Amino acid sequence: MSSQTLNRRINAVKSRIPVTVNPDEEASLQYILGYLDTLAHRKQTGDPTAQAEIEAVCKMMRYN
């Protein structure tokens, strides 16, 4: 068996391993995604403060 074949098989097995998620991390992620979705909707509907908020969030996420 070549090393490439072995790596493919290992990666296939790894992809089937369920990832355990910390409930607090999952809740935080859901909150952030909900906030970003709301922010996108506000931008789409013409909220004049949405763009500044998008830029602030983008800056925060890049540096933290």
C-alpha positions in Angstrom: 0.0 0.0 0.0 1.4 3.4 -1.0 1.7 6.2 1.5 -0.8 8.2 -0.5 -3.4 5.4 -0.3 -2.7 5.1 3.4 -3.1 8.8 4.0 -6.4 8.8 2.1 -7.7 5.9 4.3 -6.6 7.6 7.5 -8.3 10.8 6.4 -11.5 9.0 5.6 -11.5 7.4 9.0 -10.7 10.7 10.7 -13.6 12.4 8.9 -16.0 9.9 10.4 -15.0 10.6 14.0 -17.7 12.7 15.6 -16.4 16.0 17.0 -17.5 16.7 20.6 -18.5 20.2 21.1 -18.5 22.1 24.3 -22.1 23.3 24.9 -20.9 26.8 25.9 -18.9 27.1 22.7 -21.8 26.0 20.6 -24.1 28.5 22.3 -21.6 31.3 21.7 -21.2 30.4 18.1 -25.0 30.3 17.6 -25.2 33.7 19.2 -22.5 35.2 17.0 -24.0 33.7 13.8 -27.4 35.1 14.8 -26.0 38.5 15.4 -24.2 38.5 12.1 -27.3 37.4 10.3 -29.3 40.2 11.9 -26.5 42.6 11.0 -26.6 41.5 7.3 -30.4 41.9 7.3 -30.1 45.4 8.7 -27.5 46.3 6.0 -29.8 44.9 3.3 -32.8 46.9 4.5 -30.8 50.2 4.5 -29.9 50.7 8.2 -27.5 53.6 8.1 -25.5 52.4 11.1 -25.0 48.8 9.9 -21.9 49.5 7.8 -20.0 51.0 10.6 -21.0 48.2 12.9 -19.9 45.6 10.2 -16.5 47.3 10.0 -16.1 47.3 13.8 -17.0 43.6 14.0 -14.7 42.8 11.2 -11.8 44.6 12.9 -12.6 42.9 16.2 -12.6 39.5 14.7 -9.3 40.0 12.9 -7.3 41.1 15.9 -8.8 38.9 18.6 
